[in-house]
Amino acid sequence: MANVSPFPGIRYNLDCFDNLASVISQPYDNISAEDRKILWNQHDKNVVRLILPPPGDSDVDVATQSTESESGDWYQSAAAQYRAWRENGVLQTDPCQFYVYRQTYTYMDQPYTRTGLFVSLKLDDNDAPLSHERTFEGPKADRLRLINASHSNLSPIFLIADGEYDSWNGILTQTGEPLVSFNGLDGQKHELLPISDADAVQAVQQYINSLILVIADGHHRYETSQNYKRQMMEQTGLNPDNQPWGSVMALIVPMNSPGLLVLPTHRVLKKAPDGWMEQIKSKAAPYCDIEELTDCNGSALRDMLAQPEHQQTIAVIGDDRSLLIKFKPDAEPSSLQALEAPLRRLNVSILHNFIFESCLGLAAEDLQSITKYVRGEENAISLVKSGEAQAAFLLGGLSPQTVYDVSQYNVRMPQKSTDFYPKIPTGLLFRSVESE
């Protein structure tokens, strides 16, 4: 069960900016090298200057690796900049409160609004939110260095929760006037509203504390906060229940929210084994229906892979040849039988444990150095067609319900199995974890 509290959020001072769109960004692990340059030059107070090193020639994949190799001292300089912004009024500190966040966006020409609640979530090993993905060590070490330097949560974790949507609506409408309302450069609308009335705060706590939470996005940040808590307990001997570093900033969204979408994260291999396409065809044939794919149109493939009958279908893209591989309903290769039951029929398990491991002989450690995780079908296809990569593997997305159900079994999918869309912007709120 959850244990949440209001907190004094730290946010950009609206008196200093015409539009906050110029200073927010995607989460650190969703920012490409090119986007980092754009954000860095967009505004000298853009939050990217707090969460990533200055742009350079490095090809570090921040989603899977540490940025320490780019510049080992950037953590301290980012923290110094953050402190300066707080001291000179660029950032302001609110009273202790909850925050309702409304994010309005368009996907495939359809408008959506996703509403959630920013809270301070207690880091309790016995009542932790459930996880569904494995993590990489590099980003956790990276984010731990940053939290040690800044003593703040600079980005929230993103949670989904059970509970009836009508009950959620009763909670999420007990707000004051908007603190923030602006349109982002990407067309999204962002609204931040306070819940500060004492009775409303208590009602929120009573309701949220009865729910089961699942990490949707931010597994690395959550595990980093746990590591930071343990580190601070060793250093100070203080009770974490009474300290800000004993909690983490989180956005909680109801699982059945109509604005909650999960998109796939595709896999692109920068280097594939010799004869990889033929290996897949020959070794997958007993378990899969395989056909040559003549039209590699990203939009068409996305629409097809999103259909229920293609939940175990994978599009395999090569330079001059592509395949559509559909797993047979009664197929039971040994590599999947070895997995926990909730994982066996997931497309991401079929890809990693059957196609990568059984068909191509690629273990997890092999994949780490040659795999690029890509959002968007056209992006993945273009990397192969341009010669920057040798193979792309396109997946359909998982439903929020599937993610929630898998998490109940305390098992983990491979890294980057889900892409909850859109991301929660970094820069809307910060939270101090300094000892009181």
URDAGI-V798124 format. One record per residue. N is the residue number from 0. PSI is psi in radians with two decimals (none if undefined). OMEGA is omega in whole degrees, -180 to 180 (none if undefined). Layout:
# URDAGI-V798124
N/PSI/OMEGA  N/PSI/OMEGA
This chain:
# URDAGI-V798124
0/2.67/-176  1/2.80/173  2/1.76/-173  3/2.72/179  4/2.73/170  5/2.91/-179  6/2.72/176  7/1.70/-178  8/2.61/175  9/2.24/-177  10/2.89/-180  11/2.38/178  12/2.02/-175  13/-0.37/178  14/-0.28/-176  15/-0.10/-173  16/2.44/175  17/-0.64/-178  18/2.19/-179  19/-0.18/179  20/-0.48/-176  21/-0.20/-174  22/-0.13/176  23/2.97/179  24/3.03/168  25/2.86/172  26/2.70/-174  27/-0.65/-174  28/0.12/178  29/0.22/-177  30/2.07/178  31/2.94/179  32/-0.69/180  33/-0.72/178  34/-0.60/180  35/-0.73/178  36/-0.75/-180  37/-0.84/-179  38/-0.69/-178  39/-0.67/-178  40/-0.16/-177  41/-0.68/180  42/2.45/-178  43/-0.04/174  44/0.25/180  45/2.46/-175  46/-0.34/179  47/-0.47/-180  48/-0.24/177  49/-0.37/-169  50/-0.21/180  51/2.70/177  52/2.89/176  53/2.64/179  54/2.51/179  55/-2.74/-178  56/0.08/-177  57/2.54/175  58/0.45/179  59/2.29/174  60/1.80/-172  61/-0.28/178  62/-0.39/-176  63/-0.19/-175  64/2.87/176  65/2.59/177  66/0.06/-177  67/-0.58/-178  68/-0.39/180  69/-0.78/-180  70/1.83/-173  71/-0.27/-177  72/0.11/-177  73/-0.47/-179  74/-0.79/-179  75/-0.67/180  76/-0.63/176  77/-0.73/180  78/-0.66/178  79/-0.68/178  80/-0.73/179  81/-0.79/179  82/-0.69/-180  83/-0.71/179  84/-0.62/178  85/-0.68/-176  86/-0.59/-176  87/0.16/172  88/0.02/174  89/-0.65/175  90/2.51/179  91/2.74/-180  92/2.26/-180  93/2.94/166  94/2.93/179  95/2.17/-176  96/2.91/167  97/2.83/178  98/2.19/171  99/2.34/-179  100/2.14/176  101/2.20/-179  102/1.95/-179  103/2.27/-174  104/3.01/178  105/2.34/174  106/2.20/-179  107/0.80/177  108/0.17/178  109/2.28/178  110/2.49/178  111/2.65/169  112/2.18/178  113/2.19/-177  114/2.33/180  115/-3.09/-174  116/2.11/174  117/2.24/-179  118/2.94/166  119/2.03/-174  120/2.17/179  121/2.35/178  122/1.57/-177  123/2.02/-178  124/-0.49/-178  125/-0.42/-180  126/0.75/-179  127/2.64/172  128/2.60/-178  129/2.56/-179  130/2.73/178  131/-0.09/-178  132/2.61/170  133/2.86/-179  134/2.90/175  135/2.55/-179  136/-0.62/-177  137/-0.95/-180  138/-0.56/179  139/-0.73/177  140/-0.68/180  141/-0.89/-178  142/-0.49/177  143/-0.68/177  144/-0.65/-178  145/-0.73/179  146/-0.54/175  147/-0.59/-179  148/-0.73/-173  149/-0.39/-176  150/0.70/-179  151/2.70/166  152/1.89/-178  153/-0.27/177  154/2.51/179  155/2.79/164  156/2.80/-174  157/2.09/-177  158/2.61/167  159/2.71/-175  160/2.70/174  161/-2.95/-179  162/2.53/179  163/2.44/-176  164/-0.59/178  165/-0.67/177  166/-0.71/177  167/-0.78/180  168/-0.67/177  169/-0.60/179  170/-0.79/-170  171/-0.05/178  172/0.05/-179  173/0.97/-172  174/2.85/169  175/-2.90/179  176/2.62/-178  177/2.37/173  178/-0.61/-176  179/2.39/173  180/2.02/-178  181/2.80/177  182/2.25/179  183/2.94/-180  184/-0.34/179  185/0.12/178  186/-0.14/178  187/2.60/174  188/2.37/-178  189/2.26/178  190/2.34/179  191/2.15/-176  192/2.45/-177  193/2.61/164  194/1.82/-173  195/-0.28/177  196/2.33/-173  197/-0.76/180  198/-0.69/179  199/-0.71/178  200/-0.79/180  201/-0.69/179  202/-0.70/177  203/-0.84/-179  204/-0.79/-179  205/-0.68/-178  206/-0.90/-177  207/-0.64/-176  208/-0.09/177  209/0.01/-172  210/2.85/172  211/2.23/-178  212/2.55/178  213/2.35/178  214/2.09/175  215/-0.80/-177  216/2.48/179  217/0.48/178  218/-0.73/-179  219/-0.72/-180  220/-0.65/179  221/-0.84/-179  222/-0.55/175  223/-0.75/179  224/-0.63/174  225/-0.78/180  226/-0.68/179  227/-0.72/178  228/-0.83/-180  229/-0.70/179  230/-0.78/-178  231/-0.60/176  232/-0.73/179  233/-0.69/-175  234/-0.63/-171  235/-0.45/-174  236/0.17/-178  237/2.76/177  238/2.07/-177  239/-0.39/180  240/-0.40/-177  241/0.20/-175  242/2.52/178  243/-0.55/-179  244/-0.05/174  245/0.09/179  246/3.00/180  247/2.58/178  248/2.32/-176  249/2.60/169  250/2.21/180  251/2.24/180  252/2.34/177  253/2.40/-174  254/-0.57/-178  255/0.38/175  256/2.31/-180  257/-0.28/179  258/0.23/-178  259/1.86/-179  260/2.54/175  261/2.03/178  262/2.81/179  263/2.75/168  264/2.08/-176  265/2.78/179  266/2.30/177  267/2.20/179  268/2.08/178  269/-0.53/177  270/2.23/-179  271/2.72/179  272/2.66/177  273/2.39/178  274/0.47/-172  275/-0.66/-178  276/-0.76/179  277/-0.61/176  278/-0.77/180  279/-0.80/-178  280/-0.81/-175  281/-0.72/-175  282/-0.42/-180  283/-0.30/-174  284/-0.73/-179  285/-0.34/-173  286/-0.15/-172  287/2.65/166  288/2.15/-174  289/2.32/175  290/2.64/177  291/2.40/-179  292/1.95/-175  293/-0.45/-178  294/1.89/-179  295/0.90/177  296/2.11/-174  297/-0.75/-179  298/-0.74/-180  299/-0.72/179  300/-0.69/178  301/-0.83/-179  302/-0.70/-179  303/-0.82/-177  304/-0.31/179  305/-0.18/-178  306/2.54/-178  307/-0.63/-179  308/-0.13/180  309/0.49/180  310/-0.39/176  311/0.58/179  312/2.45/180  313/2.29/174  314/2.20/-178  315/2.05/-173  316/2.14/174  317/3.11/-177  318/-0.81/-176  319/0.17/-177  320/2.49/-179  321/2.71/-177  322/2.67/169  323/2.04/-174  324/2.04/-180  325/2.07/-178  326/2.33/-179  327/2.50/-176  328/-0.57/-177  329/0.19/-178  330/2.40/-180  331/1.15/176  332/2.64/-175  333/-0.56/-178  334/-0.48/177  335/-0.54/176  336/-0.49/-179  337/-0.26/-180  338/2.81/172  339/2.55/-173  340/-0.74/-177  341/-0.32/-176  342/-0.30/-166  343/-0.58/-175  344/0.13/178  345/2.44/-179  346/-0.60/-178  347/-0.53/175  348/-0.72/178  349/-0.72/180  350/-0.91/-174  351/-0.85/-172  352/-0.49/-179  353/-1.01/-176  354/-0.90/-179  355/-0.91/-172  356/-0.93/-175  357/-0.76/-176  358/-0.69/-175  359/-0.13/179  360/0.48/-179  361/1.97/177  362/2.95/-178  363/-0.70/-180  364/-0.51/176  365/-0.71/-175  366/-0.53/-172  367/-0.64/-176  368/-0.23/-175  369/-0.04/-174  370/2.37/172  371/2.30/-180  372/2.14/-168  373/2.38/174  374/2.29/179  375/2.16/-177  376/-0.78/-179  377/-0.63/178  378/-0.77/-179  379/-0.78/-179  380/-0.72/-177  381/-0.55/178  382/-0.60/178  383/-0.81/-177  384/-0.48/179  385/-0.15/-179  386/0.02/179  387/-0.35/178  388/2.89/-177  389/-0.45/-175  390/2.53/174  391/2.50/-179  392/1.96/-175  393/2.36/-177  394/2.78/168  395/2.77/-178  396/2.78/175  397/2.64/179  398/2.70/174  399/-0.63/180  400/-0.71/178  401/-0.78/178  402/-0.78/180  403/-0.79/-178  404/-0.76/-180  405/-0.69/-177  406/-0.45/-178  407/-0.38/-178  408/0.03/179  409/0.73/175  410/2.80/-175  411/2.34/170  412/2.93/173  413/2.84/179  414/2.58/176  415/0.80/179  416/-0.40/-176  417/2.73/175  418/1.56/178  419/2.20/-172  420/2.45/-9  421/2.98/178  422/2.74/173  423/2.09/-177  424/2.56/170  425/2.36/-180  426/-0.19/176  427/-0.77/-179  428/2.54/169  429/2.88/-180  430/2.22/180  431/2.47/174  432/0.36/178  433/2.50/179  434/2.47/180  435/none/none
